[in-house]
Amino acid sequence: MNLDYTPADDAFRADVRAWLEANLPHELRDKVHHHKRLNREDFASWHRLLGTRGWSAPAWPREYGGPGWDATQRHIWDEECARIGAPGVLPFGVSMVAPVLMKYGSEAQKRHYLPRILDGTDWWCQGYSEPGSGSDLASLRTKAERVGDHYVVNGQKTWTTLGQYADMMFCLVRTDSGAKKQEGISFLLIDMKTPGVTVRPIIMLDEEHEVNEVFLEDVKVPVENLVGEENRGWTYAKYLLGHERTGIARVGQSKRELEFLKKLALNQRKNGKPLLHDPVFGAKVANLEIELMALEVTVLRVVSSEAGGRGPGPEASMLKIKGTEVQQALTELMVETVGPVAAAFDPAFLTGEREHSIVDDDAAPLAAYYFNYRKTSIYGGSNEIQKNIIAQMILGL
Ligand SMILES: Cc1cc2nc3c(=O)[nH]c(=O)nc-3n(C[C@H](O)[C@H](O)[C@H](O)COP(=O)(O)OP(=O)(O)OC[C@H]3O[C@@H](n4cnc5c(N)ncnc54)[C@H](O)[C@@H]3O)c2cc1C
């Protein structure tokens, strides 16, 4: 499946591929291919390594130290990283708060934070969701009161991904309780070391510590850490969510996982033949492959309209829904392929503490992977909410 790639695009792809082949550490590649857990240092060291080539923020313009790639080059980069099994660059700093700062931040904020995001000095987390305010985000209640040259913040955030490692949190807070709910929200940058910030783990179905609750008690935040104007935070929050959704289709990753599934199903036997050749199972894999090809065509349409200068629109919601459905279906078929072997939970192998699993190295991480991927239809705006967006913005219902 090809865009109209130019010879320059092909040369770009060859350059990126050669660099990744030469520089992606074998252990990281193995962890990604085998669905093992990546730790803080895995993400941080990969970010630093990308920085040595000027590629730690692929979507940034040159002005801020990015490579200045166009939409097609960014797509090629995503494809090549997924193909080889490179860890994703964490989005919270590079692709979420940075675009907001570039568009709405003060000069001082840009000067201070952007270089620190680029070189990995600051690890960011996203403080949007609260208990009772997820899909209905605008109902959020965490309050910030202006006292002299500070805001005093009180409230609770939840589902804060990797917040246990974060140096900074971009946070939505209510600064005007009297206004319409979308109009009384502001966008604050909070240093996680400020007294009054407490991070508590939430352990997920796969026993992984990936998300947290963050409690904010009388947290003093300097007014310089307000982004843009007070009570205009909803505008900035929506701008950021548009950036969050476009990468979410993860076609390259699903193509790699499809190959893994096929390999797995070729090695399993049913009635003396490879499971992949069983007509019923084979049909399920073929259907999924067709869905994935259709998704890829849709992504390419969005990429080429972006290349023509249009920003991501409500199409991002289609990519999110279909992308996550395909990702989840892949994990389901993998578990179906290995059957009871997937039930063997082997945390030491998952974290890389032990080199080989107690059962089968390919199969052992699959139950955890399956459970972990239930999240994809919830985060980044649940799939039901994406359907509402499509109904309103695309179908005009
Ligand atoms: C693994 C994971 C990581 C996350 N990381 C972060 C993070 O780093 N930072 C952050 O701020 N948030 C994060 N989130 C939170 C995420 O954005 C919310 O979970 C999500 O927006 C859904 O909100 P909720 O959990 O409150 O569910 P609810 O909003 O209570 O929804 C419950 C169910 O009702 C459905 N529903 C709700 N409203 C409607 C409607 N109007 N129409 C149809 N159906 C509806 C939903 O689709 C869902 O199925 C994360 C979530 C997960 C699971």
The ligand as an ORCA input file, in Angstrom:
! r2SCAN-3c Opt
* xyz 0 1
  C      -4.891      3.022     30.698
  C      -5.467      4.401     30.786
  C      -4.606      5.477     30.776
  C      -5.128      6.770     30.881
  N      -4.245      7.817     30.975
  C      -4.710      9.057     31.231
  C      -3.807     10.140     31.474
  O      -2.575      9.977     31.413
  N      -4.329     11.335     31.793
  C      -5.666     11.568     31.864
  O      -6.069     12.689     32.135
  N      -6.557     10.567     31.651
  C      -6.097      9.312     31.339
  N      -6.982      8.280     31.155
  C      -8.400      8.526     31.384
  C      -9.266      8.404     30.152
  O      -9.148      9.541     29.344
  C     -10.707      8.172     30.650
  O     -10.727      6.894     31.261
  C     -11.714      8.221     29.538
  O     -11.854      9.536     29.074
  C     -13.094      7.701     30.005
  O     -13.509      8.347     31.157
  P     -13.978      7.546     32.447
  O     -12.952      6.484     32.741
  O     -14.292      8.511     33.510
  O     -15.292      6.758     32.009
  P     -16.762      7.381     31.891
  O     -16.690      8.709     31.237
  O     -17.422      7.297     33.218
  O     -17.439      6.376     30.881
  C     -17.915      5.088     31.306
  C     -18.537      4.413     30.067
  O     -19.664      5.179     29.616
  C     -19.490      5.549     28.251
  N     -20.011      6.905     28.050
  C     -19.757      7.993     28.813
  N     -20.377      9.076     28.311
  C     -21.027      8.671     27.181
  C     -21.816      9.333     26.206
  N     -22.072     10.647     26.281
  N     -22.320      8.605     25.160
  C     -22.057      7.260     25.056
  N     -21.298      6.582     25.981
  C     -20.789      7.272     27.015
  C     -18.003      5.492     28.013
  O     -17.692      5.254     26.661
  C     -17.580      4.322     28.886
  O     -17.805      3.108     28.216
  C      -6.512      6.975     31.001
  C      -7.371      5.867     30.979
  C      -6.862      4.604     30.878
  C      -7.812      3.434     30.888
*
